[in-house]
Amino acid sequence: MAKNKKNKKAQLAEIFNKPKLKTAILNVFSDQPERTFNYKQIADLLQIKDPEIVKLVFVVLEELAETGKLQSVQRGKYKLTSQGSAITGIVEIQRQGYAYITTEEVEKPVLVSSRNLNHAMDGDKVKVQMYAIRKKQPPEGEVVEIIERAKSVYVGTISKSRNFSFFIPTGKSAFDIFIPNEKLNGAQDGQKAIARITEWPARAKNPFGEIIEVLGNVGNNNTEMHAILAEYDLPLRFPENVLKAAEKIPDEIPADEIARRRDMRGITTFTIDPRDAKDFDDALSIQKLDNGFWEVGVHIADVSYYVHPGSILDEEAYDRATSVYLVDRVVPMLPEKLSNGVCSLRPNEDKLCFSAIFQLDDEAEIQKQWFGRTVIHSDKRFAYEDAQEIIETGQGDLKEEVLTMNRLAVKLRESRFKKGSIAFERVEVKFILDEEGKPLSVYFKEAKESNQLVEEFMLLANKRVAEFIGKPEDHKTPKTFVYRIHDKPDPDKLMNFNHFIHKFGYGLQLGTPGQISKSMNMLMTNVKGKNEQNVIETLAIRTMAKAVYSTRNIGHYGLSFEYYTHFTSPIRRYPDVMVHRLLERYMEGGKTANPQKWEEMCKHSSEMESKAANAERASIKYKQVEFMMDKIGQEFKGVISGVTDWGIFVELENKCEGMVSVSSLDDDFYTFDEKNYCLVGRHSHQKYQLGDELNVEIIRANLEKKQLDFRLVKDKAEKRRR
């Protein structure tokens, strides 16, 4: 048995992901702090033979040198930067008030008690003095310096008294903010507002601050949506000068600009988007050529023609980096004049595009490709439902074009999965809202063939553009480019996940990245329609790394693409604008861009994307709690969707999630078994495990915390036994 475990670990060594590799490399340097190593020596010492992982070693060494953990002593050779017993990391405040400091410098998070935080708040970058390490205890330390504040403004509610007020932040802040009443800016007791910390005297228990904007009354839909945006440092509105700059952009396309471009206006072209969409980033065209091939055009709004580097519009778009999609609204990256107007590929209008044009045979194999600037004219705007009806019935406008595109997309999809792409398909939670934003019902949106049709051609364009720059045919050194990268999964998480799914009769092959993705796809197919489907899919996604933007290409594991970028959505994603600019620069013979500058832009874009995703989830959670508020006391069936040491999370059939507190499980003392995702009773050995079905009663709905509290409902037979 022990030998089998050892073999598994040896196999998993070949699928190092970036965090694991960073830790392993730092350990090599720490063990021999006076020595220098290059990437080949490190790969040999770690017994890494896979060429892809060897390439990752090179990338990681560059990143460690950039962050100061290693120093470059000569080209390609690195040495450990001398360090004391202090580490640098990010504060993660826990519910109980203490914090963990996450860092790559030590293997486990460092525990800091609330009294030793020394004014550090959630998300701050801090320097921590380490305490002496005790056996079987987590590493501990004390914050000695706040290097960078995560934020200086907070969202919360006002608690007003006669002479002063306190501002109680939403979220995980460990401190309330003291507000003198003359700095309330008109905020009333109980209202939501945005506060700025102005000072924090060394001996003061709480920071001092001022109210910079009153959001409104708690429970009002606009107030709550604005509060979510502000909580994640996302903009509420465009500055006046940005709107004015947008309005100056002419609607007409100059004739000389059309003359410079490939004219695609005579070819059948259409868009497929959600029914309520207004910003149409992409269009598809198709025609049969005399040589027997299909010419398919993927046409993307040419935002970079209208938004110039260094302009007011560009600076605002870069700061935002992405459009934000809340439950009831879109907060666009670009002003409406651009996003819904001149850039949007609306039907029956000439539009400027950056296009990827492919000649495909009947098996969807690419025979020829072309990238460049075009002018198009969309003949038809389809909603996904319209295109789906054509696919299902074979009838409707442009049926031949839609059916041909779908047939080619199916071939592309089959080929992609054969090569190792993982098929994660999550159900989207949607709400029907009344005029005031109150949720009336919940429904679920699943991707159908029409969604997959669009997806396949967008993936094709993104992949081929990335290869065009990253894998040049002349074999010259690739130029600086923006890639969408996705790291390999964490080996420990994979092993735990595999251990868990064995309980349901499933298993993964953990040999090579290819075997993992193939067996993961088989798992996703096998769980479809089963009770455990949602839990297994959710856990599988949690084992995966997050995709980010970077100039350092390590490939995209989930798609199984060696080169991948984002080229297809410049109206709503700034990295796509960056890709268009670099593509144009290199096609015109320009020199390679400054990698440091563009890497910083990639990092900012990834951070803003993460904030936008968190805000979207928060808005969904808020509406779920609001939807369940009138159902207090009612019983529902659910499935355990998460387990922690303070309770179990239960997802109901309508996808609303709440928590059964461990303190309410009064029939025994329960402990958390992290490896098996369960709570276990000390005396009864009763288990509450991820994926278990149970009945719960809703006992509380806290809109402020976006939290539902449940109580476990024992069935009658169990009650009689007790």
N, C-alpha and C positions, 0 to 999 in steps of 0.2 A: 504493500500500500504506500509506504513512504517513498519507495523507488518510483512508483507511478506519479506521485506528487512532484518529485524532483524533475522527472522528465517533462511534465507539463510546464514547470517553471522555466526549464531550459528552452522549450519551444517558444514560450511567451517572450523570452529575451530577444527573440528575433523580430518582435513587433513593438519595440520601444516606441512610445509616443514622446512628444517633446518634453513635458514636465518630468517624466521618469528619466529621460535621457539627461536632462539638466542636473538632476540630483545625482545620477551615476557619475557624470563627468566631474562635478564639483567634489565628489568623494575621492575620485582618482587624484585630483590636484591637492586636496586636503591631506591625503595620505603621504604625498611627496611634495610638500610646499616649495621646495627649492628647485624642483625640476621644471623643464619646459617640455611641452608636447605639441605635436601637430595633429591634425584630424585623423591621419592614418594610424598614428601610434595609439591614439585614444580608441579607435575602432578595434585595433588588435587587442589591446588590454581588456576591452569589454567583450571580446570574442564576437564581434558583429561582422557578419559576412554578407548580409543582404545589401546590395548596392544602394537601394533606396534609403536604408537606415544610415549607411555610411555618408550619404549626401546630407542627411539630417544632422549628423555629427558636425559637419562643416558649418551648417546654418546656426546650430546651437552655440558653437564656440564664438562665432561672430556676435551673437546676441549677448552672451555672457561678458564679452569684452566691452560691448557698447554700454552695458549697465554697470561696468566697473568691478564686477566680481573677478574677472580675469584681466591681465594686462598683456597686450601684444608686444613681445620683446623683439621680434623681427617678423618679416612677412610670413604669415601662416603658423607662427610659433607663439604659444601662450604660456603664461605663468600665473599662479594664484596671486591675487592682490592681498597683501598682508592685512589681516583683520584682527581686531581684539575680540572680546566676548560680547560685542554688540551686534545686533542684526537689524535690518531694515525690512519693514513689511506693511501690510494694510490691516487696519483695525476692523474686526467684525464683532460688533456688540451682540451679546446673547440676551435672551429674554430676562435672565436673572440679573443682568447688570454688569457681569464680568465680560471680558472680551477674549477672542482668539486673534493672534497676529499671524496672518498667512504670509509666508515667505518661501523663497526657493533656497534660502541659505541653510535651513535645517529641514529635516524630513517631515517632522510633525509640527502642526500649528503651536505657537507659544501662548500659554495661558497668562493673562494679566488680570488681576483682581480689580474691582471697580475703584478701590482707593489708590491703586497704583497706575491708573490711566492718565492722571495728571492733565486733565482737561482735553484728552484726546476723544474724538467722536467717531461714529461709524463711518468707515470709508477713508479716514485720514491715513496718510502715509507717515509712518513714525519710525523713530530709532528706539530700539528696546535694549536695555542692559540685561543680559541673561544672568539668572541665578545659577548656583551650582546644581548640576543635574543629579536628581535622586532616582535610584532604581525603581522601576515600575511606576513612575510618576510622569505626567506630561511635563515637557520643559516649561519653566516659568520665568517671568521677567517683569521689568518695570519700564514704562515709557519715560525716556529721558529727553526726547526732543520730538516736536511735531514738525516734520519736514514740509508737509504740504497738506492744507485743509482740503477735504473732499468737497466741501461747500461752505459758503458763508451765509446763504439765505435758506430759510426753512419754511415749510408749510405747517400750519397747526391752528389751534383754536385759542381764543382769548379767555382767560379767567381773571375777571376784573374785581378789584376791591376799591375802597375809598381813595387811598393815596398812591397805590401802585397796582400793576397787573403782572400776571405771569402768562407767558406764551407757552402752550404745551405742544411740542412738535409731534407731527404724525410720523409713524415709522419707528426706527430703532434708536433714535437719539437717547442718550442716557441722561440728559439734562434738560430741565425747563429753562426758559430764557426770561430774565427779569426785564420788564418794560416799564419805565416811568410813565405815568399817565399822560404827560405832555407829549410823549412820543408815540401815542396810539394811532395817530393819523385818522381819527374818526371811527376807529373800530369799536364795536360794542361787545359787551359780555356775551360769550358763547359763539361769536362769529368766527368764520374761517378767514385767515389772513396769511400774508407772507411777511416774515420778519428777517431782519439782518442783524447778525452779531456785530456790535460796535467795539466792544472790549471785553476782556476777561481778566480782571485783576488776579494776581497770583494767589492771594488768600481768599478770594471769593469762591463760594461753593457753586454759584451759577453764573453763566455769562450775562452781560448786559446787552440790550438790543433796542431796535426800533422797528415799528411797523412800516413797511414800504408800499404795501398794497393790500386793500381790503377786498377779499374775494366774494363775500356775501354770507347768507345764512346757511347753516348746516342743513343738508338734505335737499337744497335746491339743485337741480340737475346741472346747470351751468357752473354753479359754484363748485360742485364736486368734480366735474370734469376738468375745470381750470386748476383745481387743487392738485389733481393727479399729475397734470402737466408740470406744474410748478415744483411738485415734490421730486420729480426726476430731472429738474433743470431744463425743461423743454419750453420753448417759447409759446406765449399765449396769442400773440398777434405780430404782424409785420410793422417795423418802424415806418413812419410816414415817408421818409426819403427813399426807402426801398420801393414802396408802392408807386411813388412818383416816377422813379427811374423805369419801372416796368411799364407804366402807362405811356411813356415816350417811345416805346418800341413800335414801329409801324406794322400794320397788319399785312400790307402788300409785300410780295417777294420781288426784289429788283430783277429785271430781265437779264442783266449781266450775270447775276448769281445763278439763275437757272441755266444759262448757257455754259457755265463752268462745270455742270454736274451731269451725271448719267441720267437721262430722262426715262423714267419708268411709268409715265402717266398712261400709256396706252395698254398696259398689262393689267389683267384682272387682279384687283387688290382688295383686301377686306381686313377688318379688325374683329377680334373676339375678346370680350371683356365682361366683367360683372354688369348686371342690368343697370345698377345705379352709378356706374363709373362715369367720370367726366374727363379724366386725364388719360388719354390713350397714348401710351408709350410706344407700342409696337403694332405693326401691320404685317400681313403675309401676302405675297403675290405668287401666282403660279401660271406657267404656260408650257405647252409642249413644244419642243424645239425640232427643227428639221432632222437633227442627228438622232432623234428618238428619245433623248433624255428629257427629264422634267427640270425646268428652271424654276427654283424656289427662291424667292427673295424674302429675307428677314429684314424689315425696314424699321429703324429705330429713330425716334424724334431727335433731330439735330440741335439739342439744347446748347451745345458749345458754340454754335453760330450766333446765338442771341446773347449768351452769357459769357463775357470776356474775362480772362484772368485779371484779378486786381480791381475789378469794378465793384460798385456797391452791391449789385445783385449777386456777384460771385462770392463776395465775402459773407453775405447773409446765407447763401446756399451752403457754403462750406461750414459755417458755424452750426447750422441745423443738421447738415449731412444726410438727412433722410426725412421723408414724410412720416407722420405718425398717424396710425389708424386706431382711434378709440372706438368704443361701441357705437357712438352716435354721431361721429364726425371724423373728418380727415383734417389734420393740420399739415398743410402742404409745405414742401421744401422750397418751392418757388411761388411767387405771387400768382393769383388766379389768372391774370392777363397772359402769363406764360403757361402755367400748368393746365389750364382748361381752355386756353385760347390759342395763341400763335404756335405753340409747340405741340399741342394735342392733335393727333392724327384723325381729325374728324372727317366724316364722310363728305364726298362731293366738294372737297377743297384741295387745292394744291398745297403740299407740305414739303419742307426740307427734311431730309433724313440722312443718317449714316447707315449704310446697308451692308449686309453679308449676303452674297448671292451664290447659290450652289447649283451645279448641274448634277442631278441624281438619276441613277438608273431605276428600274422597277423594283430592285431589292433595296433601295434607299442607300446605295453605295455612292460616295461622292466621286465624281469624275473630274470636276473642275470647280474652283472657287474664286471669288473676287470680293474685295472689300473696298469701299469708297463712299463718297458723298453722292446723293441722288436727290431727285425731286419725284414725288409720287402723287397719286390721286386715288384715295380710297373710294371704291364703288359701293361698299356696303358696311354697315356697322351691325355685327351680330352680338347679342347677349349669349352667354354660355348655353343657356337653355334653348335658344334658337338653333345654334349649331348642333346641339345634342339631338334635337328633334330630326334634323336632316340626317344625322348619322344613324339614328334608329329607324327612320321611316324611308330614307332614300328620296325624300321629296322636299322641295323648297328652293328658294333663290340660290343661284350659284351651287346647285347640288353636286355637279360633276367636280367642281374645284374643291369643295369641302370634302367630299368623299375620297378624292384622290389624295389630298393632304392627310386625311386621317389614315388611309392605307399606308402611306409612307411613314407617318408618325409611329404606327404600330410596329413597323419593321425596325425603326430606329430604337424604339423602346426595348424590343426583344433583344436586339444586339447589345444594348447597354447593360441589360441584366445578365446576359451571358458573360460579359466581361467583368462582372463583379459589383455593379451598382446595387446599393441596398434600397429596398422598396419600403420606406417608411411613409405611410399614408395616414395622417391624423385627421380626425373629424373636427371641423370648426364649429364652435358654439356661436350661435347668432340669436338676436333678440328682436321681437316685434315690439316697438316702443310707441306710446301715445305721443301727442303733440308736446307734452311737457317732459318727455324723456322717461316716463315710467314704464318699466317692462311689463308687457301684457302676456307674453308667452316666450318660450325658448324653443328653438329648432336647431337642427344639425345640418351642416353642409358638407357633403362628400364630393371628392373630385371624381368626375366622370370622363368619358372619352374626349369630350370637347376641351376640358381642362388639360388633359394629357396631350392632345394635339398641339396646343399652344406651347406647353411646357417642353416638349421634345425639340421643337424648332428653336426655342430660346436657348436650351442647353447646347444644341448643336452650334449655334452662333457663338455663344460664350466660349465653348471649348476651342473652336477653330480660330477665333481671334487670339486667344491665349497662346495657342501653338504657333500661330503666324509670327508673333513677336518672340516668344520664349524658346522656340525650337526652329531657328531660322534655317532655311534650305542651304544657305551658303556656309553653314557650320561656323559662322563667326560667333564671338562671345555675345550672348543675349543681352539686349539693352534693358535698362531699368523699366519695370512694368508693374502694374497693379494686378495682383492675383487674388482670387478667392481661394483660401487654403483651408483644409480640414484635416486635422491631425488624426493619427491612429488612436483607437480607444485605449484607456488605461488598462493594463494587463490585470491588475488586482480587481478592478471593478468587473472586468469580463469574467474572471474566475468565480467571483461571488454571484454574478448574474447566472452563470452556467449552473452553479450549485443550486440556485433557487429554482430554475426552470426544470431541473431534474425531478422535482416533487410533482410536476404536472406530466411527467413522461416525455419531456423534450430534452434536447441537448445540442450544443454547438461543437463544431470542430475547431480547436484552438491552435492549430498548427501554424499556418501562414495567414497573412492578411486576406489572401484570396479565398482560402478555406473558410475563414471566419465570415466573410461577406456572403459567400454561397450558402453556408448553413444558416446564417441570419435570415436570408431571403426565404429559405425553406421553412424556418420557424414562423415568419410573418404569414406565410401561406397557410400553415397548419393551424394557427390559432384563430384564423378568421371565423367569426360567428360563434366562438366558444366563450364561456363565461369569463375565462381568464384573459381574453384578448386585450382589453384595455390596460390591465395591470402589466402584462408582459410587454406590450408595445411601449408603455410609459417608461418602464424600467430599462428597456433596450435603448431608448433615446437617451436616458440618463447616463448610460455607460459610454456614450459617444462624446467626443470633444465638441467644442463649439467652433463653427466656421467663422473665420475672421478675414480681414484684408491685410495683405502684406506684399512687399516687393521681393521678399525671400520665398521663392516657390518651394513648397514641399508636397505639392499635389493635393488632390481632394479625395480623401479616403472614402467618404460616403458615396460619391458618384463613381469612384474608381477611375478618375481622370488624372493623368500625369500633369496636365496643364488646364487651368480653368480660371475664368475671370467673370466680372459682371459688366456686360456691354449693353444690355437690353432694356434698362429702365432709368434713363438719365433724368426724367421728370421727377422721380421720387427718390433717387439714390445718387449722392455726390460721387462715389467711386466710379460710377458709369461715365460721368462727365470727365473724370480724370482719365479713364481708359480711352475715351474718344479723342481727347487732346494728345495723349501719347501716341495713339495710333496715327493720327494725322501728322504729327511731328516726324515720326520715323518713316512714314510713307513718302514724305517730302525730303528725306535724306538728312534729317536733323541728327545732332549728336545725342548720346544717351543722357537722360535726365539725372539730376543729383539724387542718389539713392537715399541719403539721410533725410532730405526734405520730404521726399515722397513717402518714405516709411512713416514719418511723423503724421502725414496726412492720412495714411492708412490706419494708423493707431487711433487717431481722433474719430475717423469714420466708424471703426469697430465699436468704440466706446459709445458713440451716439446711437448706433444701431441697437446696442444692448439696452440703453436707457429707453428707447422707443418701444422695444419688445416688452420691457418691464411695465411701462405705462399702459400698454395695450392689455396686458394680463390683469393689471390692477383695475382697469375700467370694466373688464369682464367680471372680475370677482365682485366689484361693487354692485353691478347689476344683478348678479346671481343672489347676493345677500338681500338686495332690495326686493327681488322677485319672491323670496321665501319669507319675507317679514310677516305676511298675513297667514302663515302656515304653522305658527308656533303651536306646539301641542299635537301636531299631526305626526303619524308614523309613516316611514318610507323604507323601501328596500334599498340596500346599498352594498358596495364592495369596498373592502379596506384598500385604500390607494396609497397610503404612506404610514410608516411607523416610526415614532421617535421615543425618547425616554420620558417625555411628558404626556404622551397619548397616541391615539390612532386616528388617522385621517380617513374619512369615509366618503366615497363618491356615490351620489345617488344616481338613479337611472336618467335624470335630466341633466347630468354632468355637474350639478352643484355639489361643492365639497365642503365638509365641516369636520369638526374634531370632537372625539370622545376623550375627555380628559382622563388621564390615568388615575386621578384622585376620585373620579366617579366610579371606578371599578373597585367597589368596596368589599368584594367577596374574597379577596386575597391580596398579597403584596406582589406587584408585577415588576419584573425587570426587563430591560431592553436587550434583546439578542440581535446585534447589528448585522452579523453575518447572515442570519436566516430571516431578516426582515420581520421580526415578530416580538410581541410582548409575551412573557411566560410567567405564570403564577408560581410563586415559590413553593407553596404547599400542594395545590391542586394540579400543577403542571398544565393548567388550561392555557391554550395558545390562541393569540389573536395575530394572525399572520396575513401578510400582503396577499390580496386576492380572495380572502375569505368573504363569503356572503353573510350579511347580518341585517337585522332590522334596527332602525334608530328612530328616536323621537326628537324633533327640533325643540330645544328649550330656550335658545337665545339667538337673536340675529343682531349683531353689532355692526352698523353701517360704518361707524368711524374707523373701526379696525378691519373692516371688510371681512368679517369673521362670523361663521355659523358654529354654534355649540350644539352638540348632540348628546343624547343619553341612550345607552344601549337598552334595547327592549328584549328581555328574555322571553323565549316562547313559553307557552303554558306548561308543556311537559317538563321543561327545565325548572320552572317555578315549583311544580309539584315535588320534583326530586329534592329541591332545597327545603 
